Amino acid sequence: METFYSPTLTTSLSNKHLLLDTNVFRDFAAKPSVFTKFFNELKEADVTIATIDLVKYEILKGSASETKYQEKSKLIADIIDSTITPIPRTFEIIYELIQEYGIDGASLNVTDLFLGAILKQYKRNIFLMTRDTTDFIQSVFDLTGVVNVPLNKGIFTYGVYQYTK
Amino acid sequence: MLPKPKNKKFINQTEIEKVAKKVNKSFEEEVKYLREKRIKNGDILFTDSHNFA
């Protein structure tokens, strides 16, 4: 089984950062071979696979034992190349983002706000890959590409978003 | 500035599949735990599907 995406996606992402949302890590655990091939293709094109601490917290919480915590921690570390840390400006950007969203922001969680703020902060240098295609609305973010992962039953579709305003 | 990795690091297919299998099992256990907790508390169960209404 393979991922399906536009050939121009790799070119767009080349030498940039690709942030991963929580759902991507969860899906990776279920379909490691498919995602490994995809991410290694991106790494070959000098894409830096990254995430933020809030995403890591979402993955790690609920670990029933120290061993299970360490396994999750290793999975994250093996996939990503870098963790992007918020700076004081990031927290200011979140307020701006909340205003941009208006009523559509009512369903956003804190992790979504931080991911969105990092996109807004680093603009053309960074993208986000997420299966949460309803919260990253196109009146705020640009949908740069779509990645499809076929399953035995159904297809998972991920949006690749950027903030360019 | 965004941090750039010093060296290109690829994912080792064999290694990651072993870890992913264990992590996926943990996720399944957590989902089961949460589902049982919600039932016990009498919460309404929602599906994971999006509501496009």
Backbone of each chain as ProteinMPNN parsed JSONL, in Angstrom:
{"seq_chain_A": "METFYSPTLTTSLSNKHLLLDTNVFRDFAAKPSVFTKFFNELKEADVTIATIDLVKYEILKGSASETKYQEKSKLIADIIDSTITPIPRTFEIIYELIQEYGIDGASLNVTDLFLGAILKQYKRNIFLMTRDTTDFIQSVFDLTGVVNVPLNKGIFTYGVYQYTK", "coords_chain_A": {"N_chain_A": [[0.83, -1.194, 0.0], [0.449, 2.283, -0.731], [1.158, 5.823, -0.328], [-0.696, 8.507, -1.807], [-0.014, 11.341, -3.593], [0.376, 14.642, -4.935], [2.953, 15.094, -7.389], [4.18, 17.542, -7.252], [4.157, 18.243, -4.651], [6.362, 17.389, -3.082], [8.362, 19.003, -4.132], [7.405, 21.511, -3.368], [7.685, 21.295, -0.61], [10.366, 20.919, -0.239], [13.423, 21.581, 1.373], [12.106, 22.85, 3.415], [10.199, 23.002, 6.519], [8.11, 20.432, 7.803], [5.401, 20.232, 9.748], [3.997, 17.9, 12.014], [0.788, 16.803, 12.935], [-1.024, 15.489, 15.8], [-2.706, 13.352, 15.002], [-1.352, 12.255, 12.827], [0.849, 10.913, 13.887], [-0.478, 8.975, 15.36], [-1.751, 7.556, 13.305], [0.486, 6.726, 11.951], [1.511, 4.804, 13.698], [-0.315, 2.806, 13.288], [-0.043, 2.196, 10.593], [2.814, 1.721, 9.826], [4.646, 1.028, 7.696], [3.722, 2.278, 5.367], [3.793, 5.018, 6.016], [6.485, 5.332, 6.686], [7.829, 5.018, 4.237], [6.819, 7.229, 2.852], [7.661, 9.447, 4.48], [10.412, 9.095, 4.412], [10.894, 9.588, 1.731], [10.329, 12.289, 1.684], [12.296, 13.232, 3.431], [14.521, 12.642, 1.959], [14.275, 14.617, 0.089], [15.144, 16.773, 1.469], [13.33, 17.721, 3.376], [12.427, 18.852, 6.522], [11.233, 17.026, 9.09], [8.997, 17.768, 11.577], [7.664, 18.624, 14.864], [5.579, 19.875, 17.573], [5.852, 20.488, 21.133], [3.338, 20.242, 22.388], [1.921, 18.459, 20.786], [3.438, 16.184, 21.228], [2.856, 15.813, 23.939], [0.171, 15.083, 23.764], [0.357, 12.618, 22.545], [1.897, 11.148, 24.362], [0.485, 11.179, 26.789], [-1.584, 9.202, 28.918], [-0.179, 6.884, 28.82], [0.236, 3.664, 29.991], [2.304, 2.551, 31.429], [5.801, 2.889, 32.35], [7.385, 1.693, 30.41], [5.683, 1.678, 28.167], [5.405, 4.4, 27.815], [8.039, 5.076, 27.123], [8.252, 3.694, 24.712], [6.462, 5.08, 23.078], [7.721, 7.541, 23.117], [10.076, 6.912, 21.794], [9.097, 6.266, 19.269], [8.184, 8.77, 18.369], [10.618, 10.199, 18.412], [12.092, 8.785, 16.506], [10.802, 9.403, 14.164], [10.702, 12.225, 13.831], [12.742, 15.13, 12.982], [13.131, 17.424, 14.293], [12.058, 19.552, 17.033], [9.834, 22.139, 17.36], [9.995, 24.994, 19.226], [7.841, 27.169, 20.99], [8.105, 30.754, 21.028], [8.11, 33.925, 22.819], [6.721, 35.624, 20.987], [5.1, 33.811, 19.633], [2.971, 33.334, 21.344], [1.645, 35.743, 21.284], [0.823, 35.743, 18.637], [-1.082, 33.762, 18.691], [-3.312, 35.025, 19.833], [-3.924, 36.774, 17.754], [-4.585, 34.949, 15.789], [-6.861, 33.74, 16.869], [-8.631, 35.844, 16.621], [-8.707, 36.063, 13.843], [-9.957, 33.682, 13.138], [-12.512, 33.916, 14.25], [-15.91, 32.988, 14.81], [-15.564, 30.438, 13.829], [-13.472, 29.456, 15.234], [-14.343, 28.327, 17.528], [-14.316, 25.563, 17.962], [-11.675, 24.897, 18.15], [-8.798, 23.34, 19.597], [-6.194, 23.765, 22.103], [-3.768, 22.795, 21.133], [-4.161, 22.876, 18.344], [-4.244, 25.643, 18.038], [-1.626, 26.398, 18.698], [-0.194, 25.022, 16.707], [-1.207, 26.302, 14.448], [-0.347, 28.903, 15.01], [2.422, 28.624, 14.844], [2.657, 28.089, 12.146], [1.808, 30.554, 11.152], [3.765, 32.173, 12.17], [6.208, 31.359, 10.953], [5.599, 31.288, 8.336], [6.242, 30.971, 4.954], [8.188, 29.105, 5.289], [7.375, 26.819, 6.474], [5.122, 24.015, 6.819], [2.032, 22.299, 7.55], [0.969, 19.015, 8.279], [-2.027, 17.362, 8.532], [-4.839, 15.363, 9.614], [-7.012, 16.535, 10.462], [-9.032, 18.136, 8.905], [-11.09, 19.899, 9.105], [-10.803, 21.855, 11.04], [-8.596, 23.406, 10.312], [-9.109, 25.85, 8.601], [-9.797, 27.105, 5.278], [-10.101, 29.804, 4.941], [-8.301, 30.941, 6.496], [-5.875, 29.468, 6.334], [-3.716, 28.237, 3.69], [-4.414, 25.599, 1.543], [-2.064, 23.566, 0.569], [-1.5, 21.046, -0.415], [-2.637, 17.607, -0.796], [-2.637, 14.506, 0.834], [-3.16, 11.147, 0.335], [-3.953, 8.158, 1.989], [-4.523, 4.92, 1.383], [-6.649, 2.585, 2.973], [-7.506, -0.701, 4.27], [-10.196, -0.557, 4.418], [-11.714, 2.123, 3.242], [-10.246, 5.488, 3.012], [-7.62, 7.465, 4.289], [-7.363, 10.916, 4.453], [-5.152, 13.58, 4.277], [-4.506, 16.988, 4.917], [-2.207, 19.373, 3.645], [-1.012, 22.194, 4.93], [-0.434, 25.768, 4.823], [0.564, 29.022, 5.927], [0.219, 32.034, 4.419], [-0.459, 34.692, 4.279]], "CA_chain_A": [[0.0, 0.0, 0.0], [1.263, 3.488, -0.845], [0.477, 7.12, -0.217], [-0.911, 9.168, -3.084], [0.067, 12.794, -3.472], [0.827, 15.316, -6.148], [4.419, 15.125, -7.492], [4.68, 18.888, -6.945], [4.171, 18.43, -3.193], [7.741, 17.238, -2.598], [9.086, 20.212, -4.549], [6.952, 22.619, -2.505], [8.161, 21.095, 0.765], [11.813, 20.769, -0.222], [14.172, 22.555, 2.191], [11.202, 23.494, 4.375], [9.792, 22.155, 7.644], [6.746, 19.884, 7.771], [4.922, 19.948, 11.105], [3.044, 16.79, 12.057], [-0.249, 16.872, 13.963], [-1.143, 14.276, 16.62], [-3.338, 12.246, 14.267], [-0.38, 11.636, 11.913], [1.624, 9.948, 14.69], [-1.381, 7.855, 15.689], [-1.931, 6.768, 12.081], [1.795, 6.118, 11.668], [1.617, 3.597, 14.52], [-1.19, 1.781, 12.702], [0.435, 1.863, 9.233], [4.202, 2.213, 9.781], [5.386, 0.86, 6.433], [3.243, 3.291, 4.407], [4.278, 6.344, 6.409], [7.956, 5.351, 6.637], [8.224, 5.252, 2.839], [6.458, 8.611, 2.529], [8.515, 10.405, 5.181], [11.79, 8.971, 3.913], [10.933, 10.298, 0.44], [10.398, 13.722, 2.012], [13.613, 13.506, 4.028], [15.448, 12.616, 0.816], [14.134, 15.924, -0.573], [15.547, 17.785, 2.455], [12.221, 18.23, 4.183], [12.655, 18.603, 7.95], [10.008, 16.562, 9.737], [9.011, 18.404, 12.897], [6.404, 18.75, 15.594], [5.693, 20.771, 18.732], [5.735, 19.736, 22.393], [1.938, 19.933, 22.711], [1.577, 17.228, 20.068], [4.099, 15.098, 21.971], [2.09, 15.576, 25.18], [-1.065, 14.367, 23.412], [0.725, 11.223, 22.247], [2.462, 10.483, 25.545], [-0.455, 11.054, 27.918], [-2.362, 7.963, 28.908], [0.706, 5.702, 28.805], [-0.101, 2.862, 31.174], [3.512, 2.164, 32.168], [7.039, 3.564, 31.938], [7.807, 1.064, 29.147], [4.815, 2.166, 27.088], [5.775, 5.811, 27.629], [9.313, 5.096, 26.392], [8.006, 3.229, 23.33], [5.871, 6.211, 22.346], [8.76, 8.548, 23.01], [11.008, 6.447, 20.751], [8.414, 6.396, 17.971], [8.228, 10.191, 17.992], [12.017, 10.58, 18.147], [12.556, 8.137, 15.274], [10.147, 10.019, 13.002], [10.968, 13.657, 13.63], [14.11, 15.655, 12.957], [13.243, 18.608, 15.138], [10.889, 20.01, 17.786], [9.8, 23.602, 17.287], [9.609, 25.547, 20.524], [7.247, 28.503, 20.892], [8.826, 31.889, 21.618], [7.088, 34.874, 23.284], [5.916, 36.117, 19.849], [4.116, 32.771, 19.28], [1.804, 33.509, 22.223], [0.926, 36.921, 20.761], [0.223, 35.326, 17.36], [-2.287, 32.972, 18.998], [-4.428, 35.978, 19.994], [-4.267, 37.256, 16.407], [-5.214, 33.822, 15.091], [-8.206, 33.599, 17.446], [-9.444, 36.896, 16.004], [-8.889, 35.72, 12.421], [-10.888, 32.56, 13.063], [-13.872, 34.312, 14.632], [-16.779, 31.927, 15.328], [-15.031, 29.131, 13.402], [-12.446, 29.023, 16.187], [-14.971, 27.779, 18.743], [-14.01, 24.142, 18.15], [-10.225, 24.667, 18.164], [-8.163, 23.044, 20.882], [-4.973, 24.552, 22.309], [-2.721, 22.281, 20.233], [-4.439, 23.446, 17.017], [-3.869, 27.064, 18.077], [-0.162, 26.492, 18.649], [0.248, 24.598, 15.369], [-1.571, 27.402, 13.544], [0.504, 30.061, 15.308], [3.767, 28.331, 14.312], [2.544, 28.293, 10.686], [1.713, 32.003, 10.916], [5.046, 32.767, 12.564], [7.303, 31.047, 10.026], [5.005, 31.45, 6.999], [6.599, 30.147, 3.791], [9.235, 28.129, 5.637], [6.826, 25.677, 7.214], [3.82, 23.465, 6.436], [1.443, 21.384, 8.538], [0.227, 17.859, 7.766], [-3.022, 16.949, 9.516], [-6.079, 14.741, 9.124], [-8.058, 17.394, 10.988], [-9.207, 19.071, 7.784], [-12.219, 20.814, 9.334], [-10.403, 22.968, 11.912], [-7.641, 24.283, 9.631], [-10.011, 26.347, 7.553], [-9.088, 27.722, 4.167], [-10.164, 31.269, 4.979], [-7.123, 31.344, 7.279], [-4.675, 28.776, 5.838], [-3.72, 27.779, 2.296], [-4.273, 24.153, 1.374], [-1.008, 23.414, -0.442], [-1.546, 19.714, -1.005], [-3.441, 16.567, -0.15], [-1.982, 13.192, 0.838], [-4.143, 10.09, 0.57], [-3.423, 6.858, 2.416], [-5.594, 3.925, 1.291], [-6.726, 1.581, 4.036], [-8.276, -1.862, 3.816], [-11.561, -0.071, 4.273], [-11.69, 3.581, 3.235], [-9.011, 6.225, 2.714], [-7.322, 8.606, 5.162], [-6.923, 12.073, 3.682], [-4.447, 14.59, 5.083], [-4.267, 18.273, 4.268], [-0.899, 20.014, 3.905], [-1.404, 23.602, 5.024], [0.592, 26.797, 5.011], [-0.007, 30.357, 6.158], [1.036, 32.905, 3.555], [-0.994, 36.073, 4.205]], "C_chain_A": [[0.877, 1.262, 0.0], [0.455, 4.737, -0.583], [0.321, 7.695, -1.619], [-0.882, 10.67, -2.854], [0.624, 13.373, -4.764], [2.355, 15.343, -6.199], [4.992, 16.505, -7.139], [4.792, 19.126, -5.431], [5.598, 18.38, -2.639], [8.562, 18.484, -2.944], [8.713, 21.389, -3.654], [7.562, 22.528, -1.104], [9.686, 21.082, 0.888], [12.512, 21.934, 0.497], [13.307, 23.345, 3.168], [10.943, 22.525, 5.536], [8.366, 21.662, 7.418], [6.375, 19.49, 9.204], [3.934, 18.792, 11.05], [2.073, 16.979, 13.217], [-0.334, 15.513, 14.682], [-1.683, 13.083, 15.818], [-2.361, 11.543, 13.313], [0.454, 10.589, 12.664], [0.775, 8.712, 15.026], [-1.553, 6.94, 14.475], [-0.638, 6.066, 11.685], [1.921, 4.8, 12.425], [0.78, 2.457, 13.935], [-0.689, 1.302, 11.342], [1.891, 2.289, 9.055], [4.896, 2.104, 8.429], [5.013, 1.94, 5.42], [3.859, 4.658, 4.739], [5.806, 6.429, 6.364], [8.434, 5.67, 5.229], [7.986, 6.717, 2.468], [7.428, 9.61, 3.186], [9.973, 10.291, 4.721], [11.943, 9.627, 2.539], [11.062, 11.806, 0.686], [11.772, 14.089, 2.57], [14.689, 13.539, 2.935], [15.444, 13.958, 0.08], [14.445, 17.079, 0.39], [14.375, 18.48, 3.143], [12.538, 17.874, 5.636], [11.328, 18.239, 8.593], [10.033, 17.04, 11.193], [7.658, 18.278, 13.591], [6.598, 19.736, 16.73], [5.468, 19.94, 19.999], [4.288, 19.363, 22.711], [1.45, 18.666, 22.009], [2.189, 16.029, 20.797], [3.315, 14.771, 23.245], [0.84, 14.743, 24.87], [-0.796, 12.889, 23.134], [1.103, 10.485, 23.532], [1.454, 10.28, 26.672], [-1.28, 9.766, 27.784], [-1.503, 6.708, 28.862], [0.541, 4.931, 30.115], [1.112, 2.459, 32.001], [4.7, 2.958, 31.64], [7.508, 3.009, 30.579], [6.994, 1.598, 27.976], [5.096, 3.637, 26.773], [7.053, 5.9, 26.776], [9.144, 4.643, 24.941], [7.421, 4.359, 22.48], [6.923, 7.286, 22.081], [9.748, 8.187, 21.887], [10.386, 6.586, 19.36], [8.497, 7.837, 17.477], [9.652, 10.577, 17.569], [12.534, 9.987, 16.834], [11.974, 8.799, 14.025], [10.656, 11.44, 12.756], [12.462, 14.0, 13.614], [14.265, 16.798, 13.939], [11.935, 18.915, 15.866], [10.915, 21.535, 17.79], [9.217, 24.158, 18.585], [8.992, 26.932, 20.342], [8.143, 29.549, 21.543], [7.761, 32.891, 22.067], [6.173, 35.387, 22.169], [4.819, 35.119, 19.466], [2.823, 32.979, 20.074], [0.977, 34.72, 21.787], [0.185, 36.543, 19.485], [-1.062, 34.525, 17.609], [-3.495, 33.895, 19.168], [-4.886, 36.501, 18.626], [-5.04, 36.186, 15.636], [-6.658, 33.616, 15.567], [-9.142, 34.632, 16.815], [-9.723, 36.601, 14.54], [-9.951, 34.634, 12.245], [-12.332, 32.983, 13.319], [-14.644, 33.129, 15.187], [-16.265, 30.531, 14.952], [-13.977, 28.597, 14.373], [-13.015, 28.364, 17.429], [-14.58, 26.326, 19.012], [-12.508, 23.86, 18.258], [-9.732, 24.267, 19.549], [-6.826, 23.794, 20.953], [-3.85, 24.091, 21.364], [-2.908, 22.844, 18.821], [-3.988, 24.906, 16.961], [-2.356, 27.238, 17.992], [0.364, 26.084, 17.27], [-0.011, 25.722, 14.364], [-0.665, 28.609, 13.752], [1.924, 29.856, 14.771], [3.755, 28.511, 12.779], [2.564, 29.783, 10.359], [3.047, 32.702, 11.212], [6.131, 32.576, 11.496], [6.862, 31.005, 8.56], [5.517, 30.484, 5.92], [7.654, 29.084, 4.087], [8.686, 26.857, 6.262], [5.426, 25.306, 6.746], [3.322, 22.585, 7.588], [0.741, 20.25, 7.813], [-0.726, 17.391, 8.856], [-4.211, 16.271, 8.843], [-7.285, 15.548, 9.605], [-8.327, 18.5, 9.956], [-10.388, 20.02, 7.992], [-11.812, 22.011, 10.195], [-9.388, 23.908, 11.257], [-8.319, 24.827, 8.376], [-9.251, 27.157, 6.497], [-9.281, 29.233, 4.061], [-8.97, 31.813, 5.775], [-5.843, 30.756, 6.664], [-4.825, 28.403, 4.361], [-3.553, 26.266, 2.287], [-3.296, 23.933, 0.222], [-1.082, 22.059, -1.142], [-2.399, 18.764, -0.196], [-2.667, 15.254, -0.256], [-3.048, 12.151, 1.168], [-3.451, 8.788, 0.95], [-4.569, 5.845, 2.354], [-5.509, 2.917, 2.432], [-7.448, 0.362, 3.481], [-9.724, -1.462, 3.559], [-11.508, 1.456, 4.349], [-10.321, 4.17, 2.949], [-8.841, 7.317, 3.769], [-6.796, 9.736, 4.288], [-6.334, 13.12, 4.618], [-4.303, 15.87, 4.26], [-2.858, 18.734, 4.615], [-1.145, 21.52, 3.796], [-0.203, 24.515, 5.24], [-0.127, 28.117, 5.301], [0.839, 31.346, 5.374], [0.578, 34.36, 3.523], [0.037, 37.1, 4.642]], "O_chain_A": [[1.92, 1.299, 0.653], [-0.776, 4.717, -0.612], [1.116, 7.4, -2.511], [-1.626, 11.202, -2.03], [1.253, 12.681, -5.565], [2.998, 15.584, -5.177], [6.161, 16.615, -6.768], [5.433, 20.078, -4.986], [5.99, 19.222, -1.832], [9.361, 18.954, -2.134], [9.573, 22.163, -3.232], [7.909, 23.539, -0.494], [10.228, 21.216, 1.985], [12.221, 23.105, 0.252], [13.726, 24.382, 3.683], [11.407, 21.385, 5.529], [7.522, 22.394, 6.902], [6.939, 18.564, 9.786], [3.119, 18.717, 10.13], [2.482, 17.277, 14.339], [0.223, 14.519, 14.216], [-1.188, 11.962, 15.936], [-2.53, 10.359, 13.024], [0.727, 9.51, 12.136], [1.246, 7.576, 14.98], [-1.508, 5.716, 14.594], [-0.659, 4.955, 11.153], [2.379, 3.8, 11.872], [1.131, 1.285, 14.075], [-0.884, 0.143, 10.977], [2.177, 3.139, 8.211], [5.657, 2.996, 8.053], [5.872, 2.455, 4.704], [4.374, 5.354, 3.864], [6.359, 7.48, 6.039], [9.332, 6.49, 5.043], [8.835, 7.36, 1.851], [7.948, 10.506, 2.521], [10.682, 11.295, 4.654], [13.006, 10.161, 2.222], [11.802, 12.502, -0.01], [12.338, 15.127, 2.224], [15.625, 14.338, 2.976], [16.457, 14.383, -0.475], [14.053, 18.221, 0.147], [14.431, 19.671, 3.448], [12.877, 16.73, 5.94], [10.407, 19.054, 8.635], [10.97, 16.753, 11.938], [6.658, 17.885, 12.991], [7.652, 20.362, 16.843], [4.953, 18.823, 19.935], [4.033, 18.284, 23.247], [0.666, 17.899, 22.567], [1.544, 14.994, 20.962], [3.132, 13.603, 23.589], [0.495, 13.822, 25.61], [-1.615, 12.025, 23.449], [0.684, 9.349, 23.759], [1.557, 9.314, 27.427], [-1.613, 9.323, 26.685], [-2.027, 5.594, 28.864], [0.692, 5.487, 31.203], [0.965, 2.063, 33.157], [4.607, 3.619, 30.606], [7.967, 3.758, 29.717], [7.543, 1.93, 26.925], [5.034, 4.061, 25.619], [7.133, 6.691, 25.836], [9.818, 5.154, 24.047], [7.819, 4.571, 21.335], [7.006, 7.855, 20.992], [10.191, 9.054, 21.134], [11.056, 6.97, 18.401], [8.834, 8.093, 16.321], [9.863, 11.19, 16.522], [13.325, 10.619, 16.134], [12.583, 8.76, 12.955], [10.996, 11.809, 11.632], [13.304, 13.277, 14.146], [15.374, 17.115, 14.37], [10.85, 18.586, 15.386], [11.91, 22.143, 18.182], [8.098, 23.829, 18.977], [9.542, 27.772, 19.63], [8.857, 29.253, 22.501], [6.594, 32.715, 21.718], [4.975, 35.566, 22.388], [3.74, 35.517, 19.027], [1.723, 32.821, 19.543], [-0.248, 34.717, 21.908], [-0.949, 36.97, 19.273], [-2.011, 34.605, 16.829], [-4.586, 33.576, 18.694], [-6.082, 36.65, 18.377], [-6.008, 36.476, 14.933], [-7.556, 33.354, 14.766], [-10.298, 34.333, 16.512], [-10.822, 36.85, 14.044], [-10.745, 34.678, 11.305], [-13.259, 32.476, 12.687], [-14.094, 32.343, 15.957], [-16.505, 29.562, 15.672], [-13.634, 27.415, 14.331], [-12.267, 27.895, 18.286], [-14.52, 25.905, 20.167], [-12.109, 22.709, 18.438], [-10.199, 24.798, 20.557], [-6.389, 24.385, 19.966], [-3.078, 24.909, 20.863], [-1.939, 23.243, 18.176], [-3.422, 25.351, 15.963], [-1.866, 28.125, 17.294], [1.263, 26.729, 16.731], [0.845, 26.05, 13.542], [-0.263, 29.263, 12.789], [2.554, 30.802, 14.299], [4.715, 29.016, 12.197], [3.236, 30.221, 9.425], [3.397, 33.696, 10.576], [6.872, 33.505, 11.175], [7.659, 30.721, 7.667], [5.235, 29.288, 5.988], [7.973, 28.261, 3.229], [9.437, 25.924, 6.548], [4.646, 26.164, 6.332], [4.085, 22.188, 8.469], [0.007, 20.479, 6.852], [-0.302, 17.064, 9.965], [-4.549, 16.547, 7.692], [-8.422, 15.287, 9.214], [-7.901, 19.642, 10.124], [-10.657, 20.861, 7.134], [-12.419, 23.077, 10.087], [-9.325, 25.086, 11.611], [-8.125, 24.334, 7.265], [-8.231, 27.79, 6.771], [-8.692, 29.873, 3.191], [-8.675, 33.007, 5.725], [-4.85, 31.464, 6.495], [-5.94, 28.272, 3.857], [-2.662, 25.723, 2.941], [-3.649, 24.091, -0.946], [-0.763, 21.947, -2.325], [-2.824, 19.063, 0.92], [-2.113, 14.933, -1.308], [-3.753, 12.272, 2.17], [-2.486, 8.372, 0.309], [-5.485, 5.897, 3.175], [-4.426, 2.463, 2.8], [-7.943, 0.387, 2.354], [-10.379, -1.944, 2.635], [-11.277, 2.012, 5.422], [-9.361, 3.448, 2.678], [-9.798, 8.013, 4.107], [-5.891, 9.535, 3.479], [-6.944, 13.492, 5.621], [-4.015, 15.829, 3.064], [-2.374, 18.518, 5.726], [-1.445, 22.044, 2.723], [0.849, 24.123, 5.744], [-1.295, 28.287, 4.95], [2.036, 31.484, 5.628], [1.166, 35.176, 2.814], [-0.246, 38.298, 4.64]]}, "seq_chain_B": "MLPKPKNKKFINQTEIEKVAKKVNKSFEEEVKYLREKRIKNGDILFTDSHNFA", "coords_chain_B": {"N_chain_B": [[14.541, 31.865, 14.027], [14.129, 28.763, 12.303], [14.948, 25.553, 13.607], [17.417, 23.63, 12.001], [18.172, 20.275, 11.161], [21.397, 18.802, 11.778], [22.37, 16.552, 10.507], [21.11, 14.414, 7.915], [18.471, 12.335, 8.705], [17.193, 9.178, 8.368], [14.233, 7.099, 8.52], [14.328, 3.98, 10.029], [13.075, 1.213, 8.644], [12.637, -1.504, 9.611], [13.197, -1.294, 12.339], [11.364, 0.714, 13.19], [8.915, -0.442, 12.688], [8.682, -2.405, 14.626], [8.531, -0.891, 17.006], [6.291, 0.693, 16.424], [4.253, -1.186, 16.326], [3.972, -1.921, 19.006], [3.297, 0.574, 20.118], [0.922, 1.126, 18.791], [-0.686, -0.814, 19.874], [-0.806, 0.107, 22.497], [-2.222, 2.52, 22.088], [-4.673, 1.454, 21.292], [-5.436, 0.169, 23.622], [-5.753, 2.396, 25.277], [-7.888, 3.719, 24.046], [-9.874, 1.822, 24.442], [-9.968, 1.842, 27.223], [-10.851, 4.478, 27.707], [-13.341, 4.385, 26.466], [-14.702, 2.49, 28.017], [-14.678, 3.828, 30.442], [-16.275, 6.027, 29.872], [-18.707, 4.801, 29.369], [-19.186, 3.71, 31.857], [-19.498, 6.046, 33.313], [-21.786, 6.937, 32.245], [-21.796, 8.619, 30.06], [-22.589, 10.134, 26.856], [-21.929, 8.363, 23.912], [-19.853, 9.215, 21.255], [-19.104, 8.9, 17.755], [-16.013, 8.611, 15.875], [-16.249, 9.844, 13.498], [-16.443, 12.653, 11.257], [-18.678, 15.417, 11.473], [-20.413, 16.592, 8.919], [-22.571, 18.15, 8.626]], "CA_chain_B": [[14.953, 30.912, 12.976], [13.73, 27.373, 12.52], [16.124, 24.672, 13.757], [17.657, 22.667, 10.921], [19.009, 19.168, 11.647], [22.757, 18.818, 11.238], [22.514, 15.415, 9.591], [19.877, 13.838, 7.404], [18.203, 11.103, 9.451], [16.083, 8.432, 7.761], [13.534, 6.179, 9.435], [14.682, 2.58, 9.787], [11.809, 0.478, 8.456], [12.534, -2.671, 10.494], [13.187, -0.802, 13.724], [10.153, 1.485, 13.501], [7.742, -1.333, 12.659], [8.612, -3.084, 15.933], [8.05, 0.099, 17.987], [4.938, 1.115, 16.032], [3.313, -2.255, 16.693], [3.745, -1.799, 20.453], [2.603, 1.849, 20.376], [-0.452, 0.988, 18.296], [-1.4, -1.618, 20.881], [-1.053, 1.027, 23.626], [-3.315, 3.42, 21.69], [-5.922, 0.673, 21.305], [-5.775, -0.027, 25.051], [-6.219, 3.688, 25.812], [-9.234, 3.957, 23.477], [-10.761, 0.877, 25.146], [-10.08, 2.352, 28.595], [-11.697, 5.679, 27.679], [-14.707, 3.968, 26.096], [-15.284, 1.833, 29.2], [-14.859, 4.868, 31.466], [-17.435, 6.835, 29.475], [-19.912, 3.972, 29.557], [-19.357, 3.619, 33.305], [-19.975, 7.348, 33.796], [-23.071, 7.226, 31.606], [-21.666, 9.661, 29.036], [-23.056, 9.786, 25.509], [-20.805, 7.96, 23.065], [-19.808, 9.769, 19.903], [-18.189, 8.187, 16.866], [-14.879, 9.441, 15.461], [-16.495, 10.421, 12.179], [-16.711, 14.09, 11.229], [-20.039, 15.82, 11.179], [-20.355, 17.562, 7.821], [-23.877, 18.821, 8.517]], "C_chain_B": [[14.49, 29.499, 13.322], [14.966, 26.475, 12.641], [16.244, 23.691, 12.591], [18.521, 21.536, 11.472], [20.389, 19.19, 10.987], [22.952, 17.711, 10.205], [21.143, 14.925, 9.135], [19.652, 12.491, 8.092], [16.994, 10.393, 8.827], [15.47, 7.474, 8.778], [13.902, 4.749, 9.042], [13.399, 1.747, 9.81], [11.629, -0.658, 9.47], [12.361, -2.242, 11.949], [11.843, -0.155, 14.073], [8.915, 0.58, 13.517], [7.563, -2.052, 13.991], [8.016, -2.134, 16.977], [6.595, 0.465, 17.701], [3.889, 0.081, 16.45], [2.951, -2.153, 18.177], [2.934, -0.545, 20.775], [1.143, 1.752, 19.921], [-1.303, 0.195, 19.279], [-1.744, -0.738, 22.094], [-2.218, 1.967, 23.312], [-4.66, 2.694, 21.757], [-6.393, 0.441, 22.742], [-6.349, 1.257, 25.656], [-7.628, 4.003, 25.322], [-10.254, 3.085, 24.204], [-11.027, 1.38, 26.571], [-11.038, 3.547, 28.645], [-13.157, 5.328, 27.391], [-15.41, 3.363, 27.317], [-15.584, 2.846, 30.306], [-16.099, 5.705, 31.154], [-18.734, 6.072, 29.7], [-20.241, 3.909, 31.051], [-19.943, 4.914, 33.874], [-21.316, 7.747, 33.182], [-23.014, 8.342, 30.586], [-22.217, 9.169, 27.709], [-21.833, 9.434, 24.674], [-20.938, 8.594, 21.691], [-18.877, 8.908, 19.064], [-17.065, 9.141, 16.515], [-15.142, 10.165, 14.148], [-16.818, 11.908, 12.29], [-18.181, 14.34, 10.95], [-19.987, 16.914, 10.121], [-21.663, 18.329, 7.67], [-23.697, 20.335, 8.602]], "O_chain_B": [[14.467, 29.103, 14.487], [15.917, 26.617, 11.874], [15.282, 23.008, 12.242], [19.498, 21.795, 12.174], [20.535, 19.543, 9.817], [23.604, 17.901, 9.178], [20.156, 15.011, 9.866], [20.52, 11.618, 8.07], [15.901, 10.956, 8.771], [16.105, 7.093, 9.761], [13.8, 4.363, 7.878], [12.741, 1.602, 10.84], [10.583, -0.757, 10.112], [11.508, -2.75, 12.678], [11.261, -0.44, 15.119], [7.979, 0.819, 14.279], [6.438, -2.283, 14.434], [7.12, -2.509, 17.733], [5.772, 0.539, 18.613], [2.787, 0.43, 16.871], [1.786, -2.279, 18.556], [2.011, -0.58, 21.589], [0.242, 2.245, 20.6], [-2.48, 0.491, 19.488], [-2.841, -0.832, 22.645], [-3.09, 2.188, 24.151], [-5.655, 3.25, 22.221], [-7.587, 0.506, 23.037], [-7.299, 1.219, 26.439], [-8.462, 4.493, 26.084], [-11.349, 3.536, 24.541], [-12.158, 1.346, 27.055], [-11.916, 3.62, 29.505], [-14.078, 5.89, 27.984], [-16.561, 3.687, 27.609], [-16.591, 2.747, 31.008], [-16.872, 6.049, 32.049], [-19.728, 6.631, 30.162], [-21.396, 4.033, 31.457], [-20.767, 4.891, 34.789], [-21.905, 8.763, 33.553], [-24.035, 8.951, 30.268], [-22.305, 7.967, 27.459], [-20.819, 10.129, 24.726], [-21.987, 8.522, 21.051], [-17.97, 8.265, 19.593], [-17.138, 10.333, 16.813], [-14.346, 11.007, 13.731], [-17.389, 12.362, 13.281], [-18.839, 13.556, 10.266], [-19.564, 18.036, 10.401], [-21.845, 19.071, 6.704], [-24.675, 21.078, 8.531]]}, "name": "protein", "num_of_chains": 2, "seq": "METFYSPTLTTSLSNKHLLLDTNVFRDFAAKPSVFTKFFNELKEADVTIATIDLVKYEILKGSASETKYQEKSKLIADIIDSTITPIPRTFEIIYELIQEYGIDGASLNVTDLFLGAILKQYKRNIFLMTRDTTDFIQSVFDLTGVVNVPLNKGIFTYGVYQYTKMLPKPKNKKFINQTEIEKVAKKVNKSFEEEVKYLREKRIKNGDILFTDSHNFA"}
